[in-house]
Amino acid sequence: MKTIAAFLRKYSHVWILSYGLIYLTWFCYLERTVTRNYHVMHVAMDDYIPFNEYFIVPYLMWFLYVAVTILYFLFTNKEDYYRLCLFLFSGMTISLIICTFFHNGTDFRPALDPDKNIFTAAVAALYQTDTPTNVFPSVHVYNSIGAHIAIVKSEALKKHRLVRIGSGILMTAICLSTVFLKQHSVIDGVGSVVMAYVIYWVVYGYGWSTENKKVTQKVLG
């Protein structure tokens, strides 16, 4: 108990992760209630993207990618941690609000043979546990972008070029996995990119504009 108390005193900012309980409760409610009469998200480009079961690897790595990024900043930089959480949780909440009032989903999941290989079996298991609804905007895409932004913005990680490059590659692979696994329409990803662009300026814009102003004043001075 003393160890737990000491941890909570040192990392009191961990409290914000309790948002996960709110998100999961709300999301599970939507998964149970949005089952029919929803708007099908589809654009012509979706029809040209082939299904590829191997993308299940980066798709599942998303969970580790986001979790490790959050934990890294939790233990190393409180300011970066708060900015990352604000970025992620703002977008996740907006996504839930959109899905609550604009019921949406997809209808292009392919028929699968789980016995084909381990990757197809994993996709089949994913399809069974995750309904094809509440897809716009894609939280997978949005949170991947958010994690990568936090890594790129980190002063401590600027000297770790391979980490930044690896993060960019993984982010891109995760975003692509959402459409190659037929979990999302291209429009779901586009919606996430637009939302990330707007929230980026809310979360990071002021700090950077202030920093640029200081640099300008220093040069002029």
N, C-alpha and C positions, 0 to 999 in steps of 0.2 A: 504493500500500500504506500509506503514511504517513497518507493521508486516511482510509482505512478504519479504521486503528488508532486514530486520533484520535476518529473517530465512535464506535467501540466503547467507548473510555474514557469519553467524555462521556455516552453513552446505553447504559451497560452493562446497564440493565434491559430492553433489547430481547430479551435471551435468552429471556424467558418466551414469546415468540411461536413458539419452536421447538415448542411444544405442537401447533401446526398440523400438523406432520408425524405426530405420534401420532394425532391425530384423523382425518386424511385416510386414513392406512393402515388404521385400525380401521373407518372408515366404508366404505371401498372393499371391505374384506373382507366386511362385512355385505351390501353391495349384490350381491356375487357369490354369496353363499351363501344368503341369504334370498330364495328365488324361488318357493316354494310351501309349502303347509301352514302358512300364517300366519293370524293372527286378523284379520279384516276390521274396521277401525275405521269405524263408521257409527252415526249417530243420525238420528232422524226429521227434524231441522232441515236436515240435508244435502240432503234431497230438495226443499226449498223454495228453496234458493239456486241461482239460474240461473248457467250458465257465462257468463263474460264475458272475452273474450280481451284486452280493453284493460288488464286488471289485470296483464298481463305486464310493464308498465312499472314500477310500484312493486315488483313481485316481483323484478325484476332489479336495481333500484336498491338493494336490500338489501345486495348485495355492496359497493357503494360507500359506503353509509351506515355500515355497521359498520367497514369498513376506515378510512375517513376519521376516524371517531370515535376509534378506537384510536390512529391516528397523531397526532391532535391532542393527546391526553393524553400520548403517548409523548414528545413534544417540549416540552410545556408544564407538566405537573404529574405528577411521579412517583407521588405518593400516589393521585391519582385514576386514574392509569394502572393501578396494581397492583390497585386495587379493581375497576375495570372488567374487567380480565383474569380476576381471581378469580371474579367474578360469571359472566362468559361461559363460562369454561373448566370451572367446576364444573357448570353446567347441561348443557353439551355432553357432559361425561363421564357424567353421570347418564343422559342420553338414550341414549348408546351402550350403557351397562350394561343399561338397560331393553330396548333392541332386541336385545341379545345373548341375553337369557334369555326375553323375551316377543316372539316374532316377530310383527310386525304390518304391516299395509299397507291399501291402499284398493282398491276395484274399481269406482269410478264415473267414471273418466275418459271423456269423450265422444269419439265419432268426429269427427275434424277434417278440414277441407278446407284444406290448407296454401296453396292458391292464392286463398283468399278475400281475405286482406289480409296485410300484413306482420306484424300482431300474431298472427294465427292461425298463420302460418308459424313465428313465434318460439316459440309454445306447443308446436307440433308438434315442433320441435327440442328443446325442454325435455323433452318426454315421451320422446323417443328416448334422451336422455342420462341421465335421472334415473328410476329405477324407482319404481313406486308402493308401495314397501316402506320399512320403517324410518321411519315417519311420526310415531310417538307417543313423546314429545311433540314438537311442531314446533320445530325449532331456528330456523327463520325467525322465528317469533313470539317465541320466548324471547330471541334475540339482539337483536331490534328493541327489545324492552322494556328490555333491559340497556343498550343504547346510549342510549336516551332518558333513563333514570334517571341515567346518568353525566352527561349534558348538563344535566339539571335540577339535579343536586347540585353542579355546578361553580360555585365562587364567581366565577371569571373570566367565566363566561357569564351570570351573573345579570343583568348590565346589557344583555345582547343579547337583548331580548325576542323579536324576530323569529326569531332562531335557535332559541330554545326552542319557540316556537309552530310553526315549520316542522318541527322535529324531531317534535313531537307529531302533526302531520298526516301526516308521512311514515310514522311508526311505525304509525299507525292504518291507513293505506292498505296497508302491507306485510302487516299481520295479516289484513286483509280479502282481500287478493290470494290468500292460501293456500287459501281456501275457494271464491272465485269462479273460480279456475283449476282447481278440483277436484284440487288437489295434496294437500289435507288434509281430514280430517273436522273438524267443529266441536269434537269431543271432543279432538282433537290440540291445538287452540289453548287449550282450557280447561285441559288438562294443563300446558301451558307457563305459563299465567298462575298456576296454583297453585304450580308449581315456582319461578317468579320471586318470588312472594310469600314463600315460605319462605327462599330463598337471599338475598333482599334483607335480611332481618333478621340473617342470619349475616354478611353482608359489610358492611352499612351500619348495622345496628341499634346495635351497641356504641358506635361513634363518636358517633352522634347522642344516645344516652342519656347518654354522658359529657358531651357539650356541654350538654345540657339541665341536667345536674346542676351544672355550673359556673355556668350562668346563674342557677339557683335559689340557689346559695350566695352569688353576688354580690348578688342582690336581698335575701336575708335578712341578709347581712353589712352 
